[in-house]
Amino acid sequence: MDLNRNDLDEKLAFICSKSIVESLDYETAVSAGRIRSSIGIRGMGIVGCILLAAARRHGVKVLTGDKHFKSIREADYFGA
């Protein structure tokens, strides 16, 4: 799929209008590290832990098809 610059900017603007976009702050990074060391889900990477930490911070759920989130209460898993 080839996207020109205008298409890309339009799609990015749409995603940003429907999403929370924020920088990774110290507290979220530390929380993600704690989640990573305690969660016990083999194969869940630090990015998933950062998403989970941010979701907990904001009181929202992660909408995902990532199987690592199947048993996480803060996630709505829609995968097979």
N, C-alpha and C positions, 0 to 999 in steps of 0.2 A: 504494500500500500504506500503510494507516494503522497506525501502531504506537502503542500507548499506552505510558505511562511504564514500566510493569512489563515489557512485552514488550521494550522498548528496553534496560532494565537487564539483563534476562536474556540477551539476545543479546550485549550488550557484555561481560558477565561470561564468557560462553562463549568469545568471541574472545580475551579477555585470558588465559584459562586455557590456551589453545593457542598463544599467541604470546609473543614477546619484546617488551615495551613499555618503552621507555626514552626519556629526554630526549636531545636532541641536544647532545653535548658538543663542546668545542673541537676535539679531535683528529679526531673523525668529520667535523666540518664542514670542516676543512682538507683531510682526505683526499678528501671529496666534491668540493671545489673543484679539487683536483689531477686527480681523475678527469675532471671536466667539461672541464678545459682540455686533457686529453691523449687522451681516449677516441676522438675522431673519429667519433662516431656522430651524424649529423645528426638533430636533433629530440629527442635525449635530454635531458630537463630536469634541473634540479638535484635534484628530488625523487627521480628514478630514481638519480641519482648518490649521494644520501644513503643510499638503500636498499642500493646496491651497497657503499658504504663500510662500512655497519653489518654487512652480510653477511660481508665480508672480515674485519672485526674479530672477529666471533664464530665464524668458520670454518664458516659455514652457506651454503646456497644460497637464492637468491631464487626463489620459485615464482611464475611470471607468465605472462600472456598478452600482455604488451607486446612488440611486434615489435622494439623497440629492444634487447631483451635476447637476441635470437636467437643472437648470436655471442659472448656473454659466458659464460665457463666457470663462473662462480659462479652461473649461473642455469639453472633448468630451465624451458624455454619450452614451453608447452602450447597455443599459439595455432595458428590455421590457416595 
